[in-house]
Structure formats: C-alpha cells, structure tokens
Amino acid sequence: MSDFQTARLALGARLRELRADAGLSGKALATLLGWPASKVSKIETGKQTPTLDDMRAWAEGVGATEALDELIGRLRTLETQYGAWRRQLAAGVRARQEAWHATESASTEVRNFEAAVIPGLLQTAEYARHMFLRTTALHRTAQDIEEGVNARMQRQLALYTPGRQFHFLLWEPALHMLVCPRDVMAGQLDRLAGVFGMSTVRLGIVPLGAELSVVPTHGFWIFDDHLVMAETIGAELRLTDPAELTLYRRVWDELAEVAITDHEAHRLIGRARAALHKLM
C-alpha cells in the first residue's frame, strides 16, 4: 500500500472516530450535511479524498470544530504525497518547473527513468515546448508555455554543477516516440547524443529485445535515496516510505543491469536518428 493510501485510510479512520463520538451514523451525518450516504462511507474507508470544505463541514456536523486544524493538517500532508496534474498545473507550467527545481536543488544524486519521452533535464527547448503544449491541452490548464520552457532550461544548469550526479535511464521506444515534429525530434536526438562525456551525467538506454525482470510501467525519479517522485497520466506521487524507496531502487537497479551505455548507447541514438531522417 502506498504512503498516500495509508495516509488516506488514517484520515478516514479519524473522521469515523469523530462521527462515532458524536453518536451519529454514517447515514445521519450524510443527511445532516446534505450528502449522498455513499460519500461518508467512501471517505471513511479511504476510497475518496475529502476536500477542505468537506473537512470543515464534517467537523461542524459532528460538533468537533476544535479538531479542524488537526484534520486540515492531515489533509495537507496527504496533498503533498499525491498531486493531481490539474491541481499541480493550476498555477502554470513555470510554477511547476520551479517546484521541480527546488526538489532537485536539495539533492546531490538524482536518478531518472523514462519509458516514453526524453528526460526533462535533457530536452531541447523545442521538444519541451511541444511536451508542455500537449500536457496543458490534455489537462486544460494554463498555457504559459514560453515561461515554462525558460524555467526548464534554467533547471538544466544543474547538469553543469560540479559535485552533482545525474543518472538517466531511457527505454529505447522514447527515441522513436514522435510527440513533436520530426525536425524537432532530430534536434532532440542530437542533443541527447551530446551528453556523453559530461562528468556529471550518465545515460543508459534499455534496448528493445532486452530480457526484463521488471516491467517499467511509468517514469520516476529517485532523489538521494530519500524521495521518489513518480508520474502517472493523472497525478504526481511523492513517496518517502522506506519500503517504497527500496522497491523503486530495486526496479532502477534491474533496469540499469540490462541498459547499454557509452559507445553502444551512442550508436543506438545514431540509428534512431538515421531512421528518422528516412521519414523526413
């Protein structure tokens, strides 16, 4: 069970306790608050995350307004572990990139695996622009695209900071995934080939045909072995539970074991570039 779900269950249990102390059944509380009865049940069993307004209504409904600060604190903790992209991007792409920068800046060693796209810290401005256009269109959020691109390029300065280490693993399909025009992808592949030899960067590619002992279902970042950030289609997860950190590190190690590096990886990028050229 994830940190997020564990915290949501704990919050639900606390709310159920307050309801029981008030001598109210779930149905009675729902009637009092004008909610469907199922909503109370879903919140208490960790199947639905309450909103801030839900918390206030619950505390007032059970006569426990003195517990509201505690409940809000629990909800805020929950929100730091699970961030829906629509909420994450509400302030714009630039703000999201600056938040990423703050997390990266606090870490000396960063590991990033991507299954379908080029890692953000290795993207060209043109490639990043098309990624942001697609992301904001999908989630229907603010399109401060140019500000976001500039912020992502600013993040990349960390790659040139002595004493930092960035390890990237890329699944081979990402070299061929056209999330941008072909000429933009050509430039992106050239940029990717140019990172070999950088003292702060290691790049490995998991080739198609490699026998995998794990299934790389989504991209993730590991920061100094104390934080994992994983991206799904709908949300970003921040995981700190030791068991989950160990799990993601194990997946990383298994993928790194079959990844090719240095000249072999460079040649694989070159082949992807040549294949792209035939289509242009």
Backbone as CSV, one residue per row, in Angstrom:
resi,resn,N_x,N_y,N_z,CA_x,CA_y,CA_z,C_x,C_y,C_z
1,MET,0.853,-1.193,0.000,0.000,0.000,0.000,0.891,1.245,0.000
2,SER,0.551,2.243,-0.808,1.367,3.443,-0.916,1.236,4.332,0.305
3,ASP,2.214,5.243,0.470,2.128,6.249,1.537,0.817,7.013,1.453
4,PHE,0.439,7.366,0.218,-0.775,8.152,0.012,-2.003,7.413,0.511
5,GLN,-2.160,6.153,0.105,-3.339,5.402,0.508,-3.348,5.141,2.007
6,THR,-2.171,4.877,2.588,-2.091,4.672,4.037,-2.559,5.921,4.776
7,ALA,-2.102,7.090,4.297,-2.496,8.345,4.933,-3.981,8.622,4.745
8,ARG,-4.519,8.268,3.582,-5.946,8.495,3.330,-6.799,7.596,4.219
9,LEU,-6.364,6.362,4.417,-7.084,5.454,5.323,-7.035,5.966,6.758
10,ALA,-5.878,6.490,7.161,-5.742,7.016,8.520,-6.656,8.222,8.723
11,LEU,-6.739,9.071,7.702,-7.631,10.230,7.786,-9.079,9.769,7.880
12,GLY,-9.457,8.785,7.065,-10.821,8.260,7.106,-11.158,7.671,8.462
13,ALA,-10.194,6.960,9.071,-10.422,6.358,10.379,-10.628,7.432,11.441
14,ARG,-9.868,8.518,11.332,-10.016,9.611,12.301,-11.382,10.283,12.158
15,LEU,-11.829,10.485,10.933,-13.139,11.084,10.708,-14.258,10.162,11.212
16,ARG,-14.094,8.879,11.003,-15.086,7.912,11.508,-15.145,7.950,13.044
17,GLU,-13.978,8.086,13.656,-13.916,8.166,15.116,-14.681,9.387,15.628
18,LEU,-14.486,10.524,14.973,-15.185,11.739,15.384,-16.692,11.596,15.196
19,ARG,-17.101,10.948,14.108,-18.532,10.726,13.877,-19.121,9.826,14.957
20,ALA,-18.403,8.747,15.275,-18.892,7.811,16.292,-18.985,8.487,17.656
21,ASP,-18.000,9.327,17.962,-18.018,10.042,19.248,-19.228,10.961,19.347
22,ALA,-19.695,11.441,18.205,-20.857,12.326,18.180,-22.171,11.541,18.211
23,GLY,-22.080,10.203,18.169,-23.278,9.371,18.218,-24.087,9.399,16.935
24,LEU,-23.413,9.686,15.820,-24.107,9.763,14.528,-23.763,8.560,13.661
25,SER,-24.753,8.032,12.969,-24.482,7.002,11.968,-23.992,7.689,10.701
26,GLY,-23.424,6.907,9.800,-22.976,7.486,8.547,-24.133,8.099,7.773
27,LYS,-25.277,7.421,7.789,-26.444,7.933,7.084,-26.942,9.223,7.699
28,ALA,-26.920,9.290,9.038,-27.386,10.502,9.730,-26.482,11.686,9.416
29,LEU,-25.167,11.458,9.396,-24.241,12.548,9.084,-24.428,13.010,7.650
30,ALA,-24.605,12.076,6.738,-24.810,12.439,5.340,-26.069,13.280,5.175
31,THR,-27.133,12.906,5.867,-28.387,13.670,5.807,-28.182,15.063,6.360
32,LEU,-27.446,15.148,7.476,-27.174,16.442,8.110,-26.402,17.371,7.183
33,LEU,-25.464,16.803,6.433,-24.613,17.612,5.567,-25.166,17.761,4.153
34,GLY,-26.268,17.029,3.856,-26.839,17.098,2.524,-26.017,16.347,1.490
35,TRP,-25.353,15.288,1.950,-24.516,14.482,1.064,-25.195,13.158,0.744
36,PRO,-24.798,12.514,-0.344,-25.224,11.124,-0.549,-24.614,10.257,0.558
37,ALA,-25.313,9.268,1.017,-24.800,8.418,2.091,-23.495,7.747,1.702
38,SER,-23.341,7.467,0.429,-22.129,6.780,-0.033,-20.875,7.633,0.140
39,LYS,-21.048,8.950,0.169,-19.882,9.821,0.286,-19.221,9.654,1.640
40,VAL,-20.008,9.586,2.692,-19.451,9.389,4.027,-18.701,8.062,4.079
41,SER,-19.292,7.032,3.528,-18.665,5.714,3.526,-17.356,5.715,2.746
42,LYS,-17.349,6.344,1.592,-16.142,6.364,0.759,-15.010,7.122,1.436
43,ILE,-15.328,8.222,2.099,-14.297,8.992,2.800,-13.729,8.186,3.960
44,GLU,-14.613,7.549,4.725,-14.163,6.819,5.907,-13.346,5.573,5.547
45,THR,-13.603,4.990,4.408,-12.885,3.773,4.006,-11.708,4.054,3.075
46,GLY,-11.381,5.335,2.906,-10.217,5.680,2.110,-10.397,5.546,0.619
47,LYS,-11.644,5.528,0.146,-11.907,5.413,-1.288,-12.081,6.773,-1.953
48,GLN,-12.233,7.819,-1.145,-12.402,9.165,-1.681,-11.656,10.137,-0.783
49,THR,-10.956,11.084,-1.405,-10.241,12.102,-0.637,-11.157,13.291,-0.391
50,PRO,-11.378,13.675,0.879,-12.248,14.820,1.151,-11.582,16.125,0.739
51,THR,-12.392,17.109,0.403,-11.875,18.441,0.119,-11.778,19.217,1.425
52,LEU,-11.206,20.403,1.341,-11.106,21.258,2.527,-12.506,21.618,3.032
53,ASP,-13.420,21.908,2.118,-14.793,22.222,2.513,-15.470,21.015,3.163
54,ASP,-15.167,19.825,2.654,-15.704,18.607,3.260,-15.248,18.481,4.704
55,MET,-13.987,18.791,4.951,-13.427,18.675,6.306,-14.114,19.646,7.265
56,ARG,-14.316,20.854,6.773,-14.967,21.859,7.621,-16.402,21.438,7.938
57,ALA,-17.111,20.974,6.918,-18.499,20.546,7.124,-18.562,19.364,8.083
58,TRP,-17.662,18.426,7.941,-17.629,17.247,8.814,-17.399,17.657,10.265
59,ALA,-16.389,18.515,10.485,-16.064,18.950,11.850,-17.244,19.672,12.489
60,GLU,-17.902,20.521,11.711,-19.068,21.237,12.245,-20.230,20.278,12.475
61,GLY,-20.411,19.343,11.544,-21.534,18.412,11.655,-21.447,17.507,12.871
62,VAL,-20.241,17.122,13.249,-20.078,16.221,14.406,-19.755,16.996,15.684
63,GLY,-19.769,18.329,15.573,-19.514,19.153,16.760,-18.085,19.049,17.253
64,ALA,-17.131,18.958,16.324,-15.723,18.814,16.713,-14.869,19.857,15.993
65,THR,-15.313,21.112,16.049,-14.563,22.157,15.351,-13.167,22.341,15.937
66,GLU,-12.977,21.903,17.189,-11.644,22.015,17.796,-10.634,21.082,17.115
67,ALA,-11.145,20.083,16.382,-10.264,19.137,15.689,-9.976,19.570,14.252
68,LEU,-10.529,20.714,13.827,-10.415,21.106,12.428,-8.967,21.342,12.008
69,ASP,-8.179,22.014,12.855,-6.782,22.266,12.496,-6.027,20.955,12.294
70,GLU,-6.291,19.996,13.152,-5.651,18.684,13.020,-6.039,18.029,11.692
71,LEU,-7.340,18.081,11.377,-7.829,17.453,10.146,-7.243,18.120,8.904
72,ILE,-7.159,19.448,8.940,-6.590,20.175,7.804,-5.117,19.815,7.648
73,GLY,-4.414,19.675,8.764,-3.012,19.275,8.717,-2.838,17.910,8.070
74,ARG,-3.720,16.981,8.424,-3.668,15.651,7.812,-3.942,15.717,6.310
75,LEU,-4.897,16.572,5.921,-5.223,16.705,4.513,-4.057,17.316,3.740
76,ARG,-3.402,18.314,4.314,-2.263,18.945,3.647,-1.138,17.940,3.448
77,THR,-0.909,17.103,4.444,0.110,16.062,4.315,-0.241,15.119,3.179
78,LEU,-1.518,14.787,3.091,-1.990,13.908,2.022,-1.741,14.541,0.665
79,GLU,-2.007,15.824,0.551,-1.874,16.517,-0.727,-0.429,16.634,-1.175
80,THR,0.522,16.635,-0.228,1.921,16.686,-0.629,2.378,15.361,-1.211
81,GLN,1.652,14.283,-0.905,2.029,12.966,-1.404,1.378,12.647,-2.746
82,TYR,0.275,13.272,-3.029,-0.452,12.983,-4.265,-0.915,14.299,-4.857
83,GLY,-0.407,14.621,-6.016,-0.799,15.877,-6.633,-1.397,15.662,-8.002
84,ALA,-2.703,15.794,-8.122,-3.344,15.661,-9.431,-2.755,16.705,-10.369
85,TRP,-2.483,16.319,-11.611,-1.849,17.243,-12.544,-2.678,18.510,-12.746
86,ARG,-3.992,18.381,-12.762,-4.821,19.576,-12.955,-4.565,20.591,-11.848
87,ARG,-4.394,20.077,-10.602,-4.095,20.977,-9.490,-2.648,21.447,-9.536
88,GLN,-1.730,20.526,-9.901,-0.313,20.864,-9.961,-0.053,21.969,-10.986
89,LEU,-0.791,21.925,-12.094,-0.561,22.869,-13.177,-1.465,24.091,-13.118
90,ALA,-2.274,24.190,-12.062,-3.224,25.299,-11.964,-2.519,26.656,-11.993
91,ALA,-1.327,26.716,-11.413,-0.582,27.981,-11.381,0.294,28.157,-12.612
92,GLY,0.249,27.211,-13.524,1.015,27.317,-14.752,2.216,26.390,-14.796
93,VAL,2.749,26.231,-15.998,3.886,25.350,-16.221,5.137,25.873,-15.533
94,ARG,5.334,27.184,-15.564,6.532,27.762,-14.950,6.599,27.439,-13.461
95,ALA,5.489,27.582,-12.758,5.480,27.310,-11.323,5.818,25.855,-11.045
96,ARG,5.327,24.966,-11.902,5.610,23.540,-11.709,7.093,23.258,-11.927
97,GLN,7.692,23.893,-12.921,9.117,23.703,-13.163,9.964,24.258,-12.020
98,GLU,9.543,25.354,-11.456,10.282,25.932,-10.333,10.192,25.038,-9.105
99,ALA,9.050,24.368,-8.929,8.909,23.426,-7.818,9.844,22.230,-8.013
100,TRP,9.937,21.741,-9.249,10.871,20.659,-9.557,12.295,21.093,-9.263
101,HIS,12.623,22.321,-9.641,13.976,22.842,-9.419,14.318,22.846,-7.930
102,ALA,13.357,23.218,-7.106,13.602,23.255,-5.659,13.896,21.855,-5.132
103,THR,13.161,20.863,-5.613,13.400,19.479,-5.177,14.762,18.989,-5.644
104,GLU,15.099,19.254,-6.896,16.386,18.826,-7.439,17.550,19.493,-6.735
105,SER,17.391,20.766,-6.414,18.489,21.523,-5.805,18.864,20.991,-4.431
106,ALA,17.911,20.319,-3.782,18.170,19.787,-2.443,18.841,18.415,-2.492
107,SER,19.120,17.901,-3.691,19.676,16.560,-3.844,21.032,16.612,-4.544
108,THR,21.918,15.730,-4.113,23.239,15.623,-4.736,23.230,14.609,-5.869
109,GLU,22.496,13.506,-5.672,22.440,12.453,-6.677,20.990,12.246,-7.107
110,VAL,20.760,12.326,-8.394,19.415,12.210,-8.951,19.403,11.104,-9.996
111,ARG,18.423,10.210,-9.901,18.240,9.164,-10.897,16.871,9.358,-11.553
112,ASN,16.825,9.190,-12.870,15.567,9.384,-13.598,15.410,8.303,-14.656
113,PHE,14.287,7.597,-14.631,13.948,6.646,-15.683,12.747,7.166,-16.449
114,GLU,12.834,7.108,-17.778,11.707,7.491,-18.621,11.447,6.386,-19.634
115,ALA,10.166,6.038,-19.793,9.790,4.952,-20.688,9.375,5.431,-22.070
116,ALA,8.884,6.680,-22.169,8.287,7.107,-23.441,8.764,8.456,-23.944
117,VAL,9.401,9.257,-23.103,9.831,10.594,-23.524,11.275,10.832,-23.094
118,ILE,11.871,11.855,-23.646,13.224,12.246,-23.268,13.159,12.915,-21.897
119,PRO,14.070,12.610,-20.978,14.056,13.251,-19.657,14.068,14.774,-19.759
120,GLY,13.309,15.427,-18.898,13.177,16.879,-18.948,14.493,17.616,-18.893
121,LEU,15.437,17.122,-18.078,16.720,17.799,-17.938,17.599,17.652,-19.179
122,LEU,17.200,16.790,-20.106,17.966,16.596,-21.337,17.215,17.071,-22.573
123,GLN,16.083,17.717,-22.382,15.268,18.152,-23.514,15.780,19.447,-24.129
124,THR,15.607,19.565,-25.436,15.832,20.853,-26.083,14.628,21.749,-25.792
125,ALA,14.804,23.025,-26.014,13.695,23.961,-25.789,12.515,23.633,-26.698
126,GLU,12.798,23.258,-27.940,11.726,22.969,-28.895,10.941,21.726,-28.483
127,TYR,11.653,20.695,-28.051,10.996,19.464,-27.609,10.159,19.751,-26.365
128,ALA,10.714,20.494,-25.413,9.992,20.838,-24.195,8.727,21.625,-24.511
129,ARG,8.823,22.518,-25.480,7.660,23.334,-25.861,6.497,22.442,-26.320
130,HIS,6.782,21.451,-27.123,5.727,20.558,-27.601,5.201,19.672,-26.471
131,MET,6.061,19.266,-25.546,5.605,18.489,-24.399,4.630,19.298,-23.556
132,PHE,4.963,20.558,-23.301,4.089,21.413,-22.490,2.777,21.700,-23.203
133,LEU,2.832,21.885,-24.497,1.604,22.113,-25.254,0.655,20.926,-25.114
134,ARG,1.192,19.720,-25.195,0.353,18.533,-25.087,-0.160,18.331,-23.671
135,THR,0.689,18.575,-22.687,0.279,18.372,-21.295,-0.817,19.346,-20.886
136,THR,-0.635,20.623,-21.196,-1.636,21.618,-20.802,-2.943,21.438,-21.574
137,ALA,-2.851,20.989,-22.824,-4.073,20.732,-23.590,-4.836,19.551,-22.999
138,LEU,-4.112,18.505,-22.606,-4.757,17.326,-22.032,-5.486,17.665,-20.745
139,HIS,-4.825,18.434,-19.871,-5.411,18.730,-18.564,-6.181,20.051,-18.539
140,ARG,-6.173,20.747,-19.680,-6.924,22.010,-19.814,-6.524,23.007,-18.727
141,THR,-5.218,23.228,-18.625,-4.682,24.144,-17.626,-3.989,25.313,-18.322
142,ALA,-3.507,26.260,-17.513,-2.899,27.480,-18.040,-1.755,27.161,-19.002
143,GLN,-1.717,27.878,-20.114,-0.707,27.614,-21.139,0.375,28.698,-21.154
144,ASP,1.113,28.814,-20.053,2.256,29.728,-20.018,3.479,28.980,-20.553
145,ILE,3.375,28.586,-21.813,4.336,27.668,-22.410,5.755,28.236,-22.421
146,GLU,5.926,29.451,-22.909,7.283,30.006,-23.036,7.942,30.180,-21.671
147,GLU,7.153,30.613,-20.675,7.706,30.742,-19.324,8.142,29.382,-18.790
148,GLY,7.335,28.352,-19.117,7.682,27.004,-18.682,8.939,26.493,-19.357
149,VAL,9.066,26.752,-20.652,10.268,26.336,-21.383,11.502,26.999,-20.791
150,ASN,11.420,28.304,-20.531,12.563,29.020,-19.953,12.941,28.452,-18.590
151,ALA,11.927,28.110,-17.786,12.193,27.555,-16.462,12.838,26.171,-16.571
152,ARG,12.408,25.382,-17.546,13.032,24.059,-17.729,14.480,24.208,-18.181
153,MET,14.748,25.140,-19.065,16.127,25.366,-19.492,16.985,25.842,-18.322
154,GLN,16.396,26.633,-17.432,17.115,27.094,-16.243,17.456,25.919,-15.338
155,ARG,16.544,24.966,-15.230,16.796,23.769,-14.418,18.019,23.015,-14.922
156,GLN,18.232,23.034,-16.220,19.308,22.241,-16.808,20.700,22.745,-16.440
157,LEU,20.791,23.943,-15.877,22.089,24.446,-15.432,22.683,23.554,-14.348
158,ALA,21.828,22.819,-13.644,22.310,21.914,-12.588,23.227,20.844,-13.160
159,LEU,23.064,20.508,-14.436,23.896,19.485,-15.063,25.358,19.900,-15.137
160,TYR,25.617,21.191,-15.010,26.983,21.702,-15.135,27.576,22.096,-13.784
161,THR,26.919,21.662,-12.715,27.377,21.993,-11.364,28.301,20.906,-10.834
162,PRO,29.560,21.231,-10.536,30.481,20.216,-10.013,29.945,19.609,-8.714
163,GLY,30.165,18.314,-8.554,29.724,17.640,-7.336,28.333,17.042,-7.423
164,ARG,27.580,17.393,-8.464,26.258,16.804,-8.664,26.378,15.594,-9.577
165,GLN,25.484,14.633,-9.425,25.463,13.454,-10.274,24.044,13.191,-10.752
166,PHE,23.884,13.033,-12.061,22.588,12.756,-12.660,22.707,11.468,-13.483
167,HIS,21.892,10.481,-13.134,21.887,9.196,-13.829,20.549,9.043,-14.550
168,PHE,20.592,8.889,-15.855,19.380,8.755,-16.650,19.318,7.370,-17.289
169,LEU,18.148,6.756,-17.210,17.859,5.534,-17.944,16.677,5.822,-18.854
170,LEU,16.790,5.381,-20.082,15.782,5.675,-21.096,15.422,4.379,-21.811
171,TRP,14.149,4.098,-21.902,13.726,2.927,-22.673,13.800,3.287,-24.147
172,GLU,14.289,2.384,-24.971,14.542,2.683,-26.375,13.345,3.282,-27.116
173,PRO,12.087,2.844,-26.858,10.971,3.457,-27.595,10.916,4.974,-27.494
174,ALA,11.456,5.545,-26.418,11.440,7.002,-26.272,12.251,7.692,-27.361
175,LEU,13.198,6.974,-27.967,13.996,7.544,-29.052,13.184,7.685,-30.337
176,HIS,12.056,7.001,-30.380,11.246,6.980,-31.605,9.859,7.595,-31.417
177,MET,9.505,7.924,-30.200,8.173,8.445,-29.911,8.054,9.874,-30.425
178,LEU,7.180,10.082,-31.386,7.056,11.401,-32.006,5.980,12.228,-31.300
179,VAL,6.370,12.872,-30.219,5.481,13.799,-29.520,5.729,15.224,-30.009
180,CYS,6.488,15.336,-31.081,6.847,16.624,-31.664,7.100,16.402,-33.152
181,PRO,7.228,17.460,-33.953,7.545,17.289,-35.368,8.890,16.572,-35.555
182,ARG,9.076,15.943,-36.689,10.274,15.142,-36.933,11.557,15.968,-36.870
183,ASP,11.527,17.199,-37.371,12.744,18.001,-37.329,13.117,18.359,-35.894
184,VAL,12.110,18.551,-35.052,12.368,18.829,-33.639,12.959,17.589,-32.970
185,MET,12.421,16.412,-33.324,12.942,15.177,-32.759,14.376,14.933,-33.202
186,ALA,14.688,15.297,-34.431,16.061,15.149,-34.913,17.022,15.973,-34.067
187,GLY,16.648,17.208,-33.795,17.474,18.058,-32.945,17.584,17.514,-31.529
188,GLN,16.489,16.925,-31.047,16.498,16.357,-29.697,17.455,15.164,-29.616
189,LEU,17.458,14.327,-30.628,18.372,13.180,-30.633,19.822,13.644,-30.701
190,ASP,20.084,14.709,-31.450,21.434,15.268,-31.496,21.852,15.766,-30.117
191,ARG,20.936,16.410,-29.428,21.213,16.899,-28.074,21.504,15.733,-27.139
192,LEU,20.731,14.666,-27.266,20.905,13.509,-26.405,22.282,12.877,-26.631
193,ALA,22.687,12.782,-27.878,23.995,12.214,-28.188,25.122,13.062,-27.623
194,GLY,24.844,14.343,-27.415,25.880,15.254,-26.933,26.167,15.190,-25.451
195,VAL,25.369,14.432,-24.689,25.596,14.403,-23.231,26.686,13.417,-22.834
196,PHE,27.049,12.517,-23.755,28.103,11.562,-23.430,29.419,12.320,-23.221
197,GLY,30.087,11.987,-22.171,31.334,12.674,-21.860,31.194,13.732,-20.788
198,MET,29.945,14.129,-20.460,29.753,15.087,-19.379,30.069,14.416,-18.041
199,SER,30.837,15.087,-17.211,31.289,14.471,-15.957,30.164,14.267,-14.950
200,THR,29.097,15.031,-15.076,28.010,14.946,-14.095,26.858,14.067,-14.553
201,VAL,26.933,13.568,-15.791,25.791,12.855,-16.376,26.190,11.449,-16.819
202,ARG,25.322,10.486,-16.494,25.445,9.134,-17.041,24.119,8.787,-17.703
203,LEU,24.200,8.292,-18.924,22.996,7.951,-19.679,23.062,6.499,-20.122
204,GLY,22.019,5.751,-19.795,21.895,4.380,-20.246,20.591,4.200,-20.987
205,ILE,20.588,3.304,-21.956,19.377,3.033,-22.736,19.027,1.558,-22.602
206,VAL,17.791,1.289,-22.212,17.301,-0.085,-22.123,16.802,-0.468,-23.512
207,PRO,17.515,-1.349,-24.208,17.153,-1.627,-25.608,15.951,-2.542,-25.741
208,LEU,15.239,-2.378,-26.831,14.193,-3.330,-27.171,14.841,-4.703,-27.359
209,GLY,14.192,-5.725,-26.907,14.765,-7.057,-27.008,15.500,-7.489,-25.761
210,ALA,15.775,-6.544,-24.857,16.422,-6.916,-23.602,15.445,-7.724,-22.752
211,GLU,15.940,-8.744,-22.097,15.109,-9.545,-21.208,14.949,-8.789,-19.886
212,LEU,13.717,-8.431,-19.565,13.457,-7.600,-18.394,12.915,-8.438,-17.239
213,SER,13.447,-8.206,-16.055,12.947,-8.878,-14.858,11.899,-8.034,-14.153
214,VAL,11.733,-6.776,-14.591,10.712,-5.871,-14.048,9.997,-5.221,-15.226
215,VAL,8.811,-4.703,-14.975,8.028,-4.042,-16.025,8.055,-2.534,-15.782
216,PRO,8.706,-1.756,-16.646,8.792,-0.299,-16.451,7.518,0.400,-16.909
217,THR,6.541,0.476,-16.026,5.225,0.976,-16.424,5.128,2.498,-16.478
218,HIS,6.024,3.200,-15.807,5.963,4.669,-15.819,7.321,5.240,-15.428
219,GLY,7.491,6.525,-15.724,8.729,7.193,-15.360,8.777,7.504,-13.876
220,PHE,9.992,7.645,-13.352,10.153,8.009,-11.942,11.529,8.625,-11.697
221,TRP,11.604,9.355,-10.589,12.845,9.990,-10.150,13.178,9.498,-8.749
222,ILE,14.463,9.313,-8.473,14.925,8.979,-7.126,15.906,10.067,-6.702
223,PHE,15.609,10.722,-5.597,16.444,11.810,-5.095,17.192,11.349,-3.845
224,ASP,18.496,11.158,-3.971,19.355,10.807,-2.830,18.817,9.660,-1.981
225,ASP,18.066,8.770,-2.554,17.514,7.626,-1.814,16.616,8.027,-0.639
226,HIS,16.069,9.263,-0.666,15.136,9.656,0.399,13.769,10.075,-0.142
227,LEU,13.666,10.225,-1.464,12.392,10.632,-2.062,12.288,10.039,-3.458
228,VAL,11.106,9.509,-3.764,10.791,9.079,-5.128,9.623,9.916,-5.619
229,MET,9.747,10.424,-6.825,8.625,11.096,-7.480,8.282,10.293,-8.720
230,ALA,7.026,9.897,-8.825,6.558,9.079,-9.948,5.420,9.802,-10.644
231,GLU,5.421,9.750,-11.952,4.403,10.435,-12.725,3.487,9.436,-13.422
232,THR,2.196,9.586,-13.184,1.196,8.825,-13.915,0.463,9.793,-14.848
233,ILE,-0.474,9.299,-15.603,-1.224,10.176,-16.506,-1.997,11.231,-15.714
234,GLY,-2.524,10.833,-14.558,-3.390,11.745,-13.820,-2.752,12.498,-12.681
235,ALA,-1.592,12.033,-12.196,-1.069,12.653,-10.984,0.428,12.430,-10.835
236,GLU,0.971,13.167,-9.892,2.364,13.019,-9.484,2.381,12.505,-8.048
237,LEU,3.173,11.466,-7.794,3.265,10.888,-6.460,4.612,11.238,-5.842
238,ARG,4.598,11.576,-4.556,5.825,11.800,-3.791,5.873,10.720,-2.708
239,LEU,6.829,9.836,-2.805,6.898,8.667,-1.935,8.137,8.735,-1.050
240,THR,7.941,8.537,0.249,9.055,8.585,1.200,9.134,7.356,2.087
241,ASP,8.148,6.471,1.983,8.163,5.268,2.797,9.378,4.412,2.423
242,PRO,10.161,3.957,3.421,11.377,3.179,3.124,11.120,1.967,2.242
243,ALA,9.998,1.276,2.460,9.696,0.090,1.655,9.499,0.466,0.191
244,GLU,8.834,1.589,-0.079,8.610,2.008,-1.456,9.898,2.520,-2.092
245,LEU,10.724,3.216,-1.300,12.007,3.662,-1.818,12.860,2.464,-2.236
246,THR,12.849,1.425,-1.403,13.599,0.206,-1.710,13.077,-0.447,-2.985
247,LEU,11.758,-0.455,-3.143,11.150,-1.053,-4.326,11.575,-0.331,-5.591
248,TYR,11.512,0.988,-5.576,11.884,1.738,-6.770,13.382,1.629,-7.055
249,ARG,14.190,1.590,-6.013,15.627,1.425,-6.229,15.911,0.044,-6.834
250,ARG,15.150,-0.962,-6.419,15.321,-2.298,-6.987,14.960,-2.300,-8.469
251,VAL,13.870,-1.624,-8.818,13.488,-1.519,-10.231,14.588,-0.805,-11.016
252,TRP,15.091,0.290,-10.439,16.179,1.028,-11.100,17.379,0.115,-11.345
253,ASP,17.792,-0.615,-10.326,18.963,-1.485,-10.446,18.763,-2.563,-11.500
254,GLU,17.533,-3.116,-11.560,17.254,-4.156,-12.548,17.305,-3.587,-13.966
255,LEU,16.785,-2.390,-14.163,16.826,-1.759,-15.481,18.248,-1.374,-15.857
256,ALA,18.998,-0.861,-14.887,20.379,-0.471,-15.147,21.220,-1.675,-15.548
257,GLU,20.859,-2.834,-15.026,21.611,-4.055,-15.306,21.581,-4.418,-16.788
258,VAL,20.459,-4.127,-17.459,20.331,-4.503,-18.877,20.526,-3.311,-19.813
259,ALA,20.750,-2.124,-19.262,20.919,-0.935,-20.092,22.292,-0.928,-20.763
260,ILE,22.345,-0.362,-21.960,23.624,-0.170,-22.628,24.047,1.280,-22.437
261,THR,25.356,1.512,-22.422,25.878,2.846,-22.131,26.978,3.209,-23.126
262,ASP,27.519,4.388,-22.962,28.694,4.856,-23.706,28.529,4.657,-25.217
263,HIS,29.506,4.027,-25.861,29.509,3.942,-27.325,28.315,3.165,-27.867
264,GLU,27.919,2.096,-27.160,26.763,1.318,-27.621,25.501,2.164,-27.614
265,ALA,25.300,2.920,-26.539,24.127,3.787,-26.446,24.185,4.888,-27.499
266,HIS,25.374,5.422,-27.717,25.550,6.469,-28.726,25.161,5.953,-30.106
267,ARG,25.578,4.710,-30.412,25.235,4.123,-31.708,23.728,3.906,-31.835
268,LEU,23.069,3.536,-30.720,21.624,3.315,-30.757,20.890,4.625,-31.054
269,ILE,21.359,5.706,-30.465,20.775,7.023,-30.752,21.014,7.386,-32.212
270,GLY,22.209,7.071,-32.710,22.529,7.351,-34.109,21.617,6.595,-35.062
271,ARG,21.294,5.344,-34.714,20.394,4.560,-35.569,18.990,5.158,-35.556
272,ALA,18.544,5.620,-34.392,17.229,6.255,-34.303,17.206,7.537,-35.136
273,ARG,18.322,8.262,-35.107,18.435,9.499,-35.882,18.389,9.198,-37.378
274,ALA,19.078,8.139,-37.785,19.096,7.763,-39.199,17.717,7.306,-39.664
275,ALA,17.023,6.541,-38.802,15.678,6.083,-39.153,14.735,7.264,-39.292
276,LEU,14.904,8.249,-38.433,14.064,9.446,-38.504,14.333,10.214,-39.791
277,HIS,15.591,10.289,-40.175,15.969,11.023,-41.376,15.287,10.437,-42.625
278,LYS,15.118,9.122,-42.648,14.469,8.472,-43.789,13.014,8.875,-43.929
279,LEU,12.410,9.281,-42.773,10.992,9.646,-42.785,10.772,11.124,-43.081
280,MET,11.846,11.899,-43.062,11.724,13.355,-43.237,11.695,13.731,-44.716
